Amino acid sequence: MVLALGIAGLLGYYVYNNLVTAETQITSSDAADIKQTLHIGMDSWVGYFPLCSPNLKRRMHSTGVLVRCHDDSANLDERMRKLKKGQLQFAVSTVDAYLTTGKDHNYPGTIVAVVDESKGGDAILVRSDKISSLDDLKIRPVKVALTKDSPSDFFLQAVAVHFDLDRFKQRGKWLVPADGADASLKALQSGKADVAVLWEPAVSRGLKSSKIKKLLSTADTQRLVVDVLLVQREFLLEQEETVKLLLANYY
């Protein structure tokens, strides 16, 4: 058993070390050849990994373009603000989040690609000793951890409308604000929340516990949470070829 754990630990370290080494090489080697740096606003949603993968960064690096991804823990309002100011050239967002948070910033980006559709990656997790069904959410006072204005927020609102969960149609005392999916999971695990609405890979980590179960996910819906790539409007007009280059390497 100890030997198995030791081997697993070594393998984990090996993979992690290789990823860190690859990232370091990409961002530091041949610095004199870097002509441009692109900044992408994103978060921990697993569907964004290809856009920020070492492979894509290597491809872009070979053309003299450095790609940097900035995890903002799904603070979409901050992401839209930075996109408008030009501090980000690209940003990912779900369509619903862009419609709501983008409005306050005069919709600063142009949608140029669909990068993902959640088919189970967004989910509602509950403490199994407190909640057994959606009906329990109608009759029991519960605390729900989620990131405001995130896809999780929209997912819960959609579920609230579909299943007549009136209390969740508006924010109230039930809300436990969280800074990203990991924070939502921690609130659920610690007992600060009875319910957490979050996304992968935090969903899978939460389900490792026998005390937590999945109540509902986007596997039960279609085209509800769709992720798109946004490009800052002025940047698209001035650097169309760079946008095409990133998309070509992404695909």
Salt bridges, closest charged atoms under 4 A:
GLU23 OE2 - LYS57 NZ 3.13
ASP43 OD2 - ARG79 NH2 2.82
ASP72 OD1 - ARG79 NH2 2.69
ASP77 OD1 - HIS105 NE2 2.96
GLU78 OE2 - ARG81 NH2 2.63
ASP129 OD1 - ARG127 NE 3.86
ASP149 OD1 - ARG171 NH2 3.16
ASP153 OD2 - ARG171 NH2 2.53
ASP166 OD1 - LYS169 NZ 2.96
ASP182 OD1 - ARG205 NH2 2.23
ASP194 OD1 - LYS130 NZ 3.30
GLU240 OE2 - LYS244 NZ 3.49
GLU241 OE2 - LYS244 NZ 3.81
